[in-house]
Amino acid sequence: MNRRILPVVLGALLLGGGAYSPVAQADASIPIADFFKKAEFSGRPVLSPDGLSMAVLTPRNGRFVLAVINLETRASTVVASDPEWNVANPIWVNNRRLVFSINKGGDEVQEKQTGGGLFAVNSDGSGFRKLVISIKEAMSSNLPYKPVSVLTRVGGDSNDLIVVNNERGRDADLGASDVFRLDTTNGRMALLTFNNPGAVSGWVLDHNKVIRVASSMTVEDSSKRIIQTVYLRDDEKAPWKAIYKAYLDEGKEMNPLGFDFDNKTLFVAGRFNGRDKAGVHIWNSANNTAGELIAEHAEADIPDGLIFDEIRKKVVGVSVDGMKPEMYYFDEDYARLQATLDASLPGERVQFQWNGNHAVVATSSTNNVGKLYHFDTVRKTLEPLYSVKPELDGKKLSEQAVIRYQARDGLTIPAYLTLPEGRPAKALPLVAYIHGGPHARDGFGYDPITQMLASRGFAVLQPQFRMSTGFGWKHHVAGWKQWGLTMQDDITDGIETLVKQGVVDRNRVCIIGASYGGYATMYGLVKNPDLYKCGINWVGVTDVKMLFTVNWSDMSGPVMDNIGAKMHGDPKTDEAYFTKVSAIGNASKIKAPVLMAYGSEDRRVPLIHGEKMRDVLLKQGNTVEWMVMTGEGHGWAKESNNIKWGETVYRFINRYIGDGAAATTTKAAGQP
């Protein structure tokens, strides 16, 4: 394979205001509910291995059912449905058989999302078989739930799948799994990993379906640090050999991606040879080192994304999750098809799945939340299938621009800036929308809160502050033990940059976010009390130390003891730090009104985080709006709750920095 180094195009740190002057007015008449309604269709269509059939989840009587379309005759057959459940996650076993699971979608709160399971059916609706019972059935029968995840199909006409199950390692802190061969006609599972190197959380098969690579996570006895060990074997009878070890807290873990079709060349991703950003390499088995670099990116990690075409027996390309998604094809046929589709759908971001003579094409753009097409590669015909959110078709949405700015210590912070269409980029009210994690990131694409706020005239800034992942190890570790400190400053510096450019009105700024974003909201009100006119915190941390001390949270175990303590602070040694960056402990500095909402069943950030903060604020006389979403967890699953939340967010922000605030100010001043 030829070496391919992927470029990145870096724009100006911030575009001038004139660049944001669009020609059409954003549609402020879009009902807020429309932004938050569940998608009319669920998931993308999936082509059969031979490309002659397409599995589609389609709505019927308020549920998603599984239909199979013959692409030659256009005959459609509903093969699986249930009056109480949505069919979900279809996977082709072979050209005539599929498996799927079930869920409640947006119809129920998180507490009642008791679907799952695994079921099989033929493409004509015959041969139904329950393979794994649902969570609800397990609970009602007092049986353990034994989920499996599909690694791959066996191939050819086989009705078998290769699956992973963690039953033998159910109590392992860091995961321990086995691989099985599952017969989808009778549900029988045959263990394939009798010879298991232990505590394996990831497996890789070659193209002959032989298990060749195992990745294990264990706690080192002497240091209590988490260490990754990667094992490789030559064939199913050969012994496992450790080929790589790394500490997770050094960011040097390896992600084995798969084999080339010679079943010898192993592709791996990681930060090797002192590199800051993860790239894709060919593994040098002769000396157990990362060899030829075949894909890297100047701004973003490439931890995975290698694309294999099992039918053509080629590694065809790599996808990159940069600030915008990028796709690079090594294969000329794929590159040619991409160019054809790009020319046919100008201005759209085009992705496709290609089997046989057929491709499923997905598009998106500023004014297109998502549309699906079928492309016949022989007839060269492009047919529309459906729109993901038809209620937004023809509506003017707002562009999500990529910007970069300098933090006060010189670190470059990438960010998304969404400005309301049709309004001059001058003295706009701003909402700083902070992502959770904080070891996570925002992605490019449709976000209901962002688009809803922009449609109502608000600019929305989404900074990828230090600690965010996906932009290299240095950017990530720069945020370790920086809750409320430089992490918070990164947010402030983005706002100040926009204020200096005249894009944003300093007197009309609010900060909002969930989880860590909820913490950044509360601590932003502490640290910069005169900057923010309001704050919205949902499911947010309010005291960093409580991440370690609230024992009914799921934030516990070896990961928190090792990497968590390094990222967020060590409860044994960092008491002064925890005191300094506690939002609850510094709540006396908060001036702005606050809206807070928590899920009653949240185990990630339990309700006590919000209750304690609420009580302190109310006691000192702050304005607090409080909501508990009954039955919800760390976020809202039910459609009606998401709609209710979107409407509540808008009303609250509008009251303090929107038209509602202007009306209140005018009335208070006694002006007509």
LINNORWO-V592110 format. One record per residue. N is the residue number from 1. PSI is psi in radians with two decimals (NA if undefined). OMEGA is omega in whole degrees, -180 to 180 (none if undefined). NEAR is the number of other C-alpha atoms within 10 Angstrom. Layout:
N|PSI|OMEGA|NEAR, N|PSI|OMEGA|NEAR
//
This chain:
1|2.37|179|9, 2|2.52|179|8, 3|2.27|179|11, 4|1.98|177|15, 5|2.13|-173|15, 6|2.35|-179|16, 7|2.94|168|13, 8|2.40|178|14, 9|2.00|-178|7, 10|2.13|177|11, 11|-3.12|175|10, 12|2.72|-178|11, 13|-0.71|173|16, 14|2.36|178|16, 15|2.66|179|14, 16|2.83|-176|13, 17|-0.60|-178|14, 18|-0.49|-178|10, 19|-0.26|-177|10, 20|0.34|-179|20, 21|1.61|-177|16, 22|3.01|-174|17, 23|-0.24|-177|9, 24|2.61|-179|11, 25|2.32|174|15, 26|2.58|-175|21, 27|1.61|179|21, 28|-0.12|180|18, 29|-0.11|178|9, 30|2.16|177|17, 31|2.43|-180|13, 32|-0.63|-179|21, 33|-0.57|-177|18, 34|-0.54|179|17, 35|-0.51|-171|22, 36|-0.04|177|22, 37|2.56|177|17, 38|2.72|180|19, 39|2.51|-180|17, 40|-0.57|175|17, 41|2.68|-175|17, 42|2.13|177|19, 43|3.03|179|14, 44|2.65|172|19, 45|2.64|-178|25, 46|2.18|180|22, 47|2.52|172|25, 48|2.82|-178|25, 49|-0.63|180|20, 50|-0.05|178|14, 51|0.17|-177|19, 52|-0.28|-180|17, 53|2.77|-179|25, 54|2.21|176|24, 55|2.27|-177|24, 56|2.39|171|25, 57|2.04|-173|26, 58|2.52|-178|20, 59|2.41|175|16, 60|2.14|179|12, 61|0.69|176|7, 62|0.05|179|13, 63|2.76|173|20, 64|2.24|178|26, 65|2.80|-179|23, 66|2.11|178|26, 67|2.58|176|22, 68|2.22|-179|27, 69|2.20|173|19, 70|2.02|-172|17, 71|-0.22|176|17, 72|-0.73|-177|8, 73|-0.27|-176|9, 74|0.19|176|11, 75|2.36|-179|10, 76|2.34|-179|16, 77|2.17|173|15, 78|2.09|-173|17, 79|-0.26|179|18, 80|2.30|177|23, 81|2.79|178|17, 82|2.34|-178|12, 83|-0.33|-176|11, 84|-0.24|-172|11, 85|2.68|168|18, 86|2.42|167|27, 87|2.47|-175|26, 88|2.73|169|23, 89|0.97|178|19, 90|2.48|177|22, 91|2.33|177|19, 92|2.27|174|24, 93|-0.76|173|25, 94|-2.87|-176|21, 95|-0.10|-178|21, 96|0.00|-175|17, 97|2.53|-179|24, 98|2.79|168|24, 99|2.76|-180|22, 100|2.95|174|20, 101|-3.04|-179|22, 102|2.73|174|24, 103|3.05|178|22, 104|-0.12|179|22, 105|-2.42|-179|21, 106|0.20|-178|19, 107|-0.32|-175|19, 108|2.77|174|19, 109|2.94|-175|23, 110|-0.64|-177|22, 111|-0.49|-177|15, 112|0.26|175|16, 113|1.32|-172|19, 114|0.69|180|17, 115|-2.06|-178|20, 116|-2.36|-179|23, 117|-3.11|175|22, 118|2.30|-175|24, 119|2.66|-180|23, 120|2.62|179|29, 121|2.64|175|22, 122|2.83|-175|21, 123|-0.12|173|26, 124|0.13|178|15, 125|-0.08|180|18, 126|3.03|172|12, 127|0.54|-180|13, 128|2.46|178|18, 129|2.31|172|16, 130|2.14|-177|18, 131|-0.73|178|23, 132|2.24|-178|19, 133|2.73|180|20, 134|2.93|176|22, 135|-0.74|-179|20, 136|-0.77|180|17, 137|-0.67|178|17, 138|-0.75|-180|16, 139|-0.78|-177|13, 140|-0.43|180|9, 141|0.02|-178|9, 142|0.72|179|9, 143|2.67|176|12, 144|2.50|176|12, 145|2.18|-175|17, 146|1.31|-177|15, 147|2.69|172|18, 148|2.65|172|21, 149|2.45|-175|13, 150|2.14|174|17, 151|-0.87|-178|16, 152|2.84|171|19, 153|2.70|180|19, 154|-0.63|176|18, 155|2.94|-178|18, 156|-2.44|180|11, 157|0.10|-177|11, 158|2.46|175|14, 159|0.19|-175|21, 160|2.66|173|24, 161|2.70|170|23, 162|2.12|-174|24, 163|2.84|178|20, 164|2.41|177|23, 165|2.48|-177|18, 166|0.38|-175|20, 167|-0.74|-178|16, 168|-0.37|-180|12, 169|0.51|-175|17, 170|-0.60|-176|13, 171|0.07|-180|10, 172|2.36|-176|13, 173|-0.59|-174|15, 174|0.23|177|18, 175|2.36|175|18, 176|2.08|-172|22, 177|2.91|174|22, 178|2.78|178|24, 179|2.39|-178|24, 180|2.74|168|22, 181|2.10|-175|20, 182|2.14|175|23, 183|1.99|-174|17, 184|-0.05|177|25, 185|-0.44|-178|18, 186|-0.08|177|15, 187|0.05|-179|17, 188|2.43|-179|12, 189|2.29|178|17, 190|2.17|-179|12, 191|2.27|180|15, 192|-0.20|-175|17, 193|0.96|171|14, 194|-0.72|179|9, 195|1.45|-174|13, 196|2.18|-179|15, 197|-0.18|172|17, 198|2.42|176|17, 199|0.71|-178|22, 200|2.23|178|24, 201|-0.18|179|18, 202|2.41|-179|19, 203|2.60|174|21, 204|2.32|177|20, 205|2.68|171|18, 206|-3.04|-173|19, 207|-0.08|170|18, 208|0.16|179|10, 209|0.52|174|15, 210|2.29|-180|16, 211|2.04|-171|20, 212|-0.47|-176|21, 213|2.41|177|25, 214|2.33|179|24, 215|2.17|-173|24, 216|2.47|175|21, 217|2.17|179|23, 218|2.83|176|21, 219|2.12|179|17, 220|2.18|-174|12, 221|-0.78|-173|8, 222|-0.66|-174|6, 223|-0.28|-174|8, 224|0.32|176|13, 225|2.63|178|18, 226|2.25|-178|21, 227|2.38|176|18, 228|2.36|172|22, 229|2.23|178|22, 230|2.27|-179|25, 231|2.58|177|20, 232|2.53|172|20, 233|2.69|-174|17, 234|-0.58|178|15, 235|-3.11|-173|13, 236|-0.28|179|14, 237|-0.15|-177|9, 238|2.69|178|11, 239|2.66|174|14, 240|2.39|177|19, 241|2.27|177|15, 242|2.16|-178|16, 243|-0.18|-176|16, 244|2.46|174|16, 245|2.51|-180|17, 246|2.58|173|16, 247|2.33|-180|18, 248|-0.53|-178|17, 249|0.05|174|17, 250|-0.05|176|12, 251|0.37|-175|19, 252|0.31|-179|21, 253|2.66|179|23, 254|2.47|172|22, 255|1.78|177|18, 256|2.20|-173|24, 257|-0.49|-179|23, 258|3.05|-178|23, 259|2.64|166|22, 260|3.04|-172|18, 261|0.04|168|18, 262|-0.11|-179|11, 263|0.33|177|16, 264|-0.71|-177|13, 265|2.06|-179|15, 266|2.23|176|22, 267|2.36|179|23, 268|2.71|175|23, 269|2.57|178|29, 270|3.13|178|23, 271|1.59|-177|24, 272|2.77|174|20, 273|0.67|176|10, 274|0.16|-179|7, 275|2.54|180|12, 276|-0.60|-176|20, 277|2.48|-180|24, 278|2.38|176|28, 279|3.06|-179|23, 280|2.24|-178|31, 281|2.82|164|24, 282|2.24|-177|21, 283|2.28|178|22, 284|1.74|-176|14, 285|-0.32|-178|14, 286|-0.66|180|6, 287|0.21|178|9, 288|1.00|176|11, 289|2.82|175|15, 290|2.15|-178|21, 291|-2.28|-173|17, 292|2.29|176|15, 293|2.09|-178|19, 294|-0.24|178|18, 295|2.23|173|22, 296|2.95|-177|23, 297|2.48|-175|20, 298|-0.45|-175|16, 299|-0.51|-169|19, 300|2.63|169|20, 301|2.60|168|24, 302|1.46|-177|25, 303|-0.22|-179|23, 304|-2.66|174|20, 305|0.02|177|15, 306|2.37|-173|21, 307|2.14|180|17, 308|2.38|173|18, 309|1.81|-175|14, 310|-0.52|-179|13, 311|-0.84|-180|11, 312|-0.15|-180|11, 313|0.97|-179|12, 314|2.60|163|15, 315|2.01|-165|19, 316|-0.34|-178|18, 317|-2.99|180|20, 318|2.44|175|21, 319|2.56|-177|16, 320|2.24|177|21, 321|1.28|175|20, 322|-2.79|175|18, 323|-0.50|165|22, 324|2.55|178|15, 325|2.42|180|12, 326|2.55|179|15, 327|2.29|179|16, 328|2.22|-178|20, 329|2.26|172|18, 330|-0.48|-172|17, 331|2.30|-176|12, 332|-0.64|-180|11, 333|-0.75|178|11, 334|-0.73|180|16, 335|-0.66|180|15, 336|-0.73|178|12, 337|-0.70|178|15, 338|-0.77|-180|19, 339|-0.69|178|13, 340|-0.81|-179|12, 341|-0.67|178|19, 342|-0.71|180|16, 343|-0.56|-179|11, 344|-0.42|-177|12, 345|1.15|-175|13, 346|2.48|178|9, 347|-0.02|-179|12, 348|2.61|169|19, 349|2.07|-170|18, 350|2.24|173|20, 351|2.68|-179|18, 352|2.73|171|19, 353|2.24|-169|17, 354|2.06|172|23, 355|2.33|178|21, 356|-2.26|-179|16, 357|0.28|-175|15, 358|2.58|177|25, 359|2.46|170|22, 360|2.19|-173|23, 361|2.26|177|23, 362|2.35|180|23, 363|2.71|173|20, 364|2.77|177|18, 365|-3.05|-178|17, 366|-0.78|-177|17, 367|0.29|-180|16, 368|1.78|180|22, 369|-0.57|178|19, 370|2.20|174|22, 371|2.56|-179|21, 372|2.47|-180|21, 373|2.79|169|19, 374|2.25|179|21, 375|2.16|175|21, 376|1.98|-173|17, 377|-0.25|177|15, 378|-0.89|-179|9, 379|-0.25|-179|9, 380|0.72|179|11, 381|2.41|180|11, 382|2.02|-176|17, 383|2.28|176|13, 384|2.43|177|12, 385|-1.03|179|15, 386|2.90|174|17, 387|2.38|-177|20, 388|-0.76|179|22, 389|1.42|-175|19, 390|-0.40|179|17, 391|-0.30|179|15, 392|-0.02|178|19, 393|2.35|179|15, 394|-0.02|179|10, 395|2.59|179|16, 396|2.01|176|19, 397|-3.08|-174|28, 398|2.49|-178|26, 399|2.37|174|21, 400|1.80|-177|25, 401|2.65|175|18, 402|2.22|177|20, 403|2.94|174|21, 404|2.47|179|20, 405|2.89|-178|21, 406|2.21|170|15, 407|2.91|-174|21, 408|-0.39|178|13, 409|0.16|175|9, 410|-0.16|180|8, 411|2.35|177|14, 412|2.21|-179|17, 413|1.99|172|22, 414|2.68|-177|21, 415|2.80|170|22, 416|2.39|176|22, 417|2.08|179|22, 418|2.02|-180|24, 419|2.53|-178|31, 420|2.23|178|31, 421|2.51|173|26, 422|0.05|178|18, 423|2.44|177|17, 424|2.47|-180|16, 425|1.18|-176|21, 426|2.17|175|17, 427|0.78|180|17, 428|2.62|169|26, 429|2.48|-174|24, 430|2.43|169|31, 431|2.05|173|28, 432|2.00|-173|24, 433|1.91|-167|25, 434|2.26|-176|28, 435|2.84|179|24, 436|-2.92|-180|21, 437|-1.60|-2|14, 438|-0.10|178|25, 439|1.24|-179|18, 440|-2.91|178|15, 441|2.85|170|20, 442|2.76|176|19, 443|2.84|179|16, 444|2.38|177|15, 445|-3.10|-174|16, 446|2.25|173|20, 447|2.17|-173|14, 448|-0.72|-179|18, 449|-0.78|-179|20, 450|-0.85|-178|23, 451|-0.62|177|24, 452|-0.83|-179|27, 453|-0.73|180|25, 454|-0.63|179|26, 455|-0.40|180|24, 456|0.19|172|20, 457|0.11|-179|23, 458|2.42|167|27, 459|2.56|-180|26, 460|2.14|178|27, 461|2.24|178|25, 462|1.56|-177|25, 463|2.44|174|27, 464|1.20|-175|28, 465|2.85|176|29, 466|2.57|-170|28, 467|-0.43|176|27, 468|2.58|-179|25, 469|2.79|177|21, 470|-0.09|-177|23, 471|0.44|179|26, 472|2.79|-176|22, 473|-0.66|-178|20, 474|-0.73|180|14, 475|-0.66|-180|21, 476|-0.94|-174|20, 477|-0.30|175|20, 478|-0.31|180|17, 479|0.00|-179|22, 480|2.27|-177|21, 481|0.68|180|22, 482|0.37|172|19, 483|2.26|177|25, 484|-0.15|-178|25, 485|-1.98|-177|14, 486|-0.49|175|21, 487|-0.74|179|22, 488|-0.66|179|21, 489|-0.60|179|21, 490|-0.67|178|24, 491|-0.84|180|25, 492|-0.73|-177|19, 493|-0.58|176|18, 494|-0.73|178|24, 495|-0.80|-178|23, 496|-0.62|177|16, 497|-0.77|180|17, 498|-0.62|177|22, 499|-0.79|-179|18, 500|-0.58|179|11, 501|-0.12|179|15, 502|0.06|-180|16, 503|-0.59|-172|22, 504|2.48|174|23, 505|2.00|-178|17, 506|-0.49|-176|21, 507|0.07|179|16, 508|1.28|-179|21, 509|2.29|172|26, 510|2.78|178|26, 511|2.37|-178|28, 512|2.81|175|26, 513|2.85|180|24, 514|2.62|177|25, 515|-2.06|174|24, 516|-0.63|178|25, 517|-0.53|174|25, 518|-0.70|175|28, 519|-0.85|-179|33, 520|-0.56|175|32, 521|-0.92|-177|33, 522|-0.74|-178|33, 523|-0.48|173|27, 524|-0.67|177|25, 525|-0.48|176|27, 526|-0.88|-170|24, 527|-0.58|-178|22, 528|1.11|-172|15, 529|-0.39|-179|15, 530|-0.11|-179|15, 531|-0.69|-172|19, 532|2.34|178|26, 533|-0.25|176|21, 534|2.88|177|26, 535|2.51|176|28, 536|2.13|-178|26, 537|2.04|171|27, 538|2.39|-177|27, 539|0.66|-172|30, 540|2.53|171|28, 541|2.37|177|31, 542|-0.16|176|30, 543|2.06|-172|23, 544|-0.66|-177|23, 545|-0.50|-180|20, 546|-0.31|174|19, 547|-0.52|-177|23, 548|-0.45|-170|21, 549|-0.31|178|12, 550|1.80|-168|17, 551|-0.05|175|12, 552|0.25|173|12, 553|2.74|175|16, 554|0.06|178|15, 555|1.23|-179|19, 556|2.94|179|17, 557|-3.00|-174|12, 558|-0.60|-179|17, 559|-0.80|177|18, 560|-0.65|-179|18, 561|-0.56|-178|18, 562|-1.39|-175|18, 563|-0.65|179|19, 564|-0.73|180|20, 565|-0.58|179|19, 566|-0.66|-178|14, 567|-0.80|-168|21, 568|-0.17|-177|22, 569|2.59|-178|24, 570|2.06|-178|20, 571|-0.30|179|18, 572|-0.48|-171|7, 573|-0.19|-170|10, 574|0.68|-178|14, 575|-0.72|-179|12, 576|-0.69|178|9, 577|-0.82|-180|19, 578|-0.69|179|22, 579|-0.75|-177|15, 580|-0.66|-172|13, 581|0.26|177|23, 582|2.13|177|22, 583|-0.71|178|27, 584|-0.79|-177|25, 585|-0.35|-179|16, 586|0.36|-174|18, 587|-0.35|-179|21, 588|-0.33|-179|14, 589|-0.15|-176|14, 590|2.28|178|23, 591|-0.61|-169|19, 592|2.68|173|20, 593|2.59|-176|19, 594|2.39|169|24, 595|2.20|-180|20, 596|2.45|178|23, 597|2.44|-178|22, 598|2.69|175|29, 599|2.36|-177|25, 600|-0.43|-177|19, 601|0.30|-177|20, 602|2.11|176|23, 603|-0.23|177|16, 604|-0.91|175|19, 605|1.54|-175|27, 606|2.77|-174|25, 607|-0.49|-177|22, 608|-0.51|177|16, 609|-0.81|-179|21, 610|-0.71|-177|26, 611|-0.77|-180|17, 612|-0.72|180|13, 613|-0.76|179|21, 614|-0.81|-176|21, 615|-0.71|179|14, 616|-0.79|-178|16, 617|-0.76|179|20, 618|-0.67|-179|12, 619|-0.60|-178|9, 620|0.12|171|11, 621|0.22|179|11, 622|2.76|173|18, 623|2.09|-177|15, 624|2.24|168|18, 625|2.35|-170|14, 626|2.33|178|15, 627|2.45|170|15, 628|2.15|177|17, 629|1.78|-176|18, 630|2.27|178|16, 631|-0.12|-179|17, 632|2.78|179|22, 633|-2.25|-176|22, 634|1.15|-173|21, 635|3.00|-173|20, 636|2.25|178|22, 637|-0.60|-173|21, 638|2.35|-177|22, 639|-0.79|-178|18, 640|-0.57|177|18, 641|-0.67|177|20, 642|-0.69|177|21, 643|-0.82|178|20, 644|-0.72|-179|13, 645|-0.76|179|20, 646|-0.74|179|20, 647|-0.65|179|17, 648|-0.75|179|13, 649|-0.82|-179|17, 650|-0.84|-178|16, 651|-0.73|-177|13, 652|-0.83|-179|19, 653|-0.73|-179|28, 654|-0.58|-179|19, 655|-0.53|-172|16, 656|-0.47|179|22, 657|0.08|-179|23, 658|-2.71|-180|21, 659|-0.58|178|15, 660|-0.66|178|15, 661|-0.73|179|15, 662|-0.70|179|14, 663|-0.71|179|13, 664|-0.73|-180|13, 665|-0.73|179|13, 666|-0.76|-179|12, 667|-0.71|-179|11, 668|-0.56|-179|9, 669|-0.08|179|9, 670|0.36|-180|8, 671|2.69|180|8, 672|NA|none|5
//
